[in-house]
């Protein structure tokens, strides 16, 4: 049995138009994977200004519960959002309007992560041109461990 479809390995512009009416509660998707590198962590520290030893001090982290440096939680969330936009139509074409998120485990240098997602709910939005789509997501590492999870809400355009 084949797993959930992966919608895109290319740029988001490659997606066909997807509208609120095209999405069904219960639809599942899996994104491509991506390996988190030391460079990702260093660049994110510079962009965010977060130079916490968890992310930047290899010697200090050798004696920590993780045994090594870990990625910023918000770096994981950022990568998750990018991966999801390549794997599910609600993220690729909807405007992010809400977020509820949990950080469950570390993302380590060299981990390959992907997103599993499911359309959890649909409802009318405040603007009649859009509906609101709730997507449950899990960020999963190469060992099958869920390292982050939560739900996002998207304003998705209706067919006119």
C-alpha positions as CSV (number, residue, x, y, z in Angstrom):
1,X,0.0,0.0,0.0
2,X,1.4,3.4,-1.0
3,X,1.8,6.1,1.6
4,X,0.3,9.5,1.5
5,X,1.1,11.5,-1.7
6,X,4.1,13.8,-1.9
7,X,2.8,16.7,-3.9
8,X,5.9,18.5,-4.9
9,X,9.7,18.1,-5.2
10,X,10.0,21.4,-7.0
11,X,9.1,25.0,-6.2
12,X,5.7,25.9,-4.8
13,X,4.7,27.6,-8.1
14,X,4.6,24.1,-9.6
15,X,1.4,23.2,-7.7
16,X,-1.9,23.3,-9.6
17,X,-4.4,25.7,-8.2
18,X,-6.0,24.3,-5.0
19,X,-9.0,25.8,-3.4
20,X,-10.9,25.4,-0.2
21,X,-13.5,23.2,-2.0
22,X,-10.7,20.8,-3.2
23,X,-9.6,19.9,0.4
24,X,-11.3,17.2,2.4
25,X,-11.1,16.5,6.2
26,X,-9.0,13.4,6.7
27,X,-6.7,13.9,3.7
28,X,-3.1,13.0,4.6
29,X,0.2,14.2,3.1
30,X,3.9,13.5,3.6
31,X,6.6,16.0,2.6
32,X,10.0,15.3,1.2
33,X,12.8,15.0,3.8
34,X,15.5,17.5,4.6
35,X,18.8,17.0,6.5
36,X,19.5,19.6,9.2
37,X,23.1,20.8,9.0
38,X,25.5,22.7,11.2
39,X,25.3,25.5,8.7
40,X,21.6,25.7,9.1
41,X,22.0,26.2,12.9
42,X,24.8,28.8,12.6
43,X,22.9,30.8,10.0
44,X,19.7,30.7,12.1
45,X,21.6,31.8,15.2
46,X,22.8,34.8,13.2
47,X,19.4,35.6,11.9
48,X,17.6,35.2,15.2
49,X,20.3,36.5,17.5
50,X,19.9,33.3,19.6
51,X,23.4,32.2,20.4
52,X,22.4,29.9,23.3
53,X,25.0,27.3,24.2
54,X,22.4,24.6,23.3
55,X,23.1,25.6,19.7
56,X,26.6,27.0,19.6
57,X,28.9,25.4,22.1
58,X,30.0,21.9,21.1
59,X,32.2,21.3,24.1
60,X,29.6,22.4,26.7
61,X,26.9,20.3,25.0
62,X,29.0,17.1,25.1
63,X,28.1,16.9,28.8
64,X,24.5,17.8,28.4
65,X,21.5,15.4,28.3
66,X,21.6,15.7,24.5
67,X,25.4,14.9,24.2
68,X,25.7,17.4,21.3
69,X,24.4,20.7,20.0
70,X,20.8,20.8,18.9
71,X,18.9,22.9,16.4
72,X,16.8,25.8,17.7
73,X,13.2,24.8,18.2
74,X,12.1,27.7,15.9
75,X,14.5,26.5,13.2
76,X,12.7,23.2,13.3
77,X,9.3,25.0,13.0
78,X,10.6,27.1,10.1
79,X,11.9,24.1,8.3
80,X,8.6,22.3,9.0
81,X,6.7,25.1,7.4
82,X,8.8,25.1,4.3
83,X,8.6,21.3,4.0
84,X,4.9,21.3,4.5
85,X,4.5,23.9,1.7
86,X,6.1,21.2,-0.6
87,X,3.9,18.4,0.6
88,X,0.4,19.7,1.2
89,X,-1.9,22.1,-0.8
90,X,-3.3,23.9,2.3
91,X,0.1,25.2,3.2
92,X,1.2,25.9,-0.3
93,X,-1.8,28.1,-1.2
94,X,-3.2,29.2,2.1
95,X,-2.3,32.2,4.2
96,X,-1.1,31.1,7.7
97,X,-3.6,32.5,10.2
98,X,-3.0,30.5,13.3
99,X,-0.5,28.2,15.0
100,X,-0.5,25.9,18.1
101,X,2.8,24.0,18.5
102,X,4.7,21.7,20.8
103,X,8.5,21.0,20.9
104,X,8.8,17.3,21.9
105,X,12.4,16.3,21.3
106,X,15.7,17.6,20.0
107,X,16.7,18.0,16.3
108,X,20.4,17.1,16.0
109,X,22.9,18.0,13.4
110,X,22.5,15.4,10.7
111,X,18.9,14.5,11.4
112,X,16.7,14.1,8.3
113,X,13.2,15.4,9.1
114,X,9.9,15.3,7.2
115,X,6.4,16.4,7.8
116,X,3.3,14.2,8.1
117,X,0.1,16.2,7.9
118,X,-3.7,15.7,7.9
119,X,-6.5,18.1,7.1
120,X,-8.3,18.1,10.5
121,X,-11.1,20.6,10.0
122,X,-12.7,23.1,7.6
123,X,-15.0,26.0,8.3
124,X,-16.2,29.3,6.9
125,X,-13.9,32.2,7.5
126,X,-14.7,35.8,8.3
127,X,-14.1,36.7,4.6
128,X,-16.5,35.0,2.3
129,X,-13.8,34.6,-0.3
130,X,-11.9,32.2,1.9
131,X,-12.4,29.3,4.2
132,X,-10.3,28.2,7.2
133,X,-8.5,24.9,7.1
134,X,-6.9,23.4,10.2
135,X,-4.0,21.1,9.5
136,X,-2.5,18.7,12.1
137,X,1.2,18.3,11.6
138,X,4.1,16.1,12.9
139,X,7.7,16.8,12.3
140,X,9.4,13.4,12.3
141,X,13.1,12.5,12.3
142,X,14.8,9.6,10.4
143,X,14.1,7.3,13.4
144,X,10.4,7.8,13.2
145,X,10.4,10.0,16.4
146,X,8.0,13.0,16.5
147,X,10.2,15.9,17.5
148,X,7.6,18.6,17.0
149,X,3.8,18.6,16.5
150,X,0.9,20.9,16.4
151,X,-1.7,22.4,14.2
152,X,-1.8,25.3,11.8
153,X,-4.8,27.2,10.4
154,X,-4.8,28.6,6.9
155,X,-7.1,31.0,5.1
156,X,-7.6,29.2,1.8
157,X,-9.2,30.9,-1.2
158,X,-12.6,29.6,-2.4
159,X,-13.4,29.0,-6.1
160,X,-15.2,32.0,-7.5
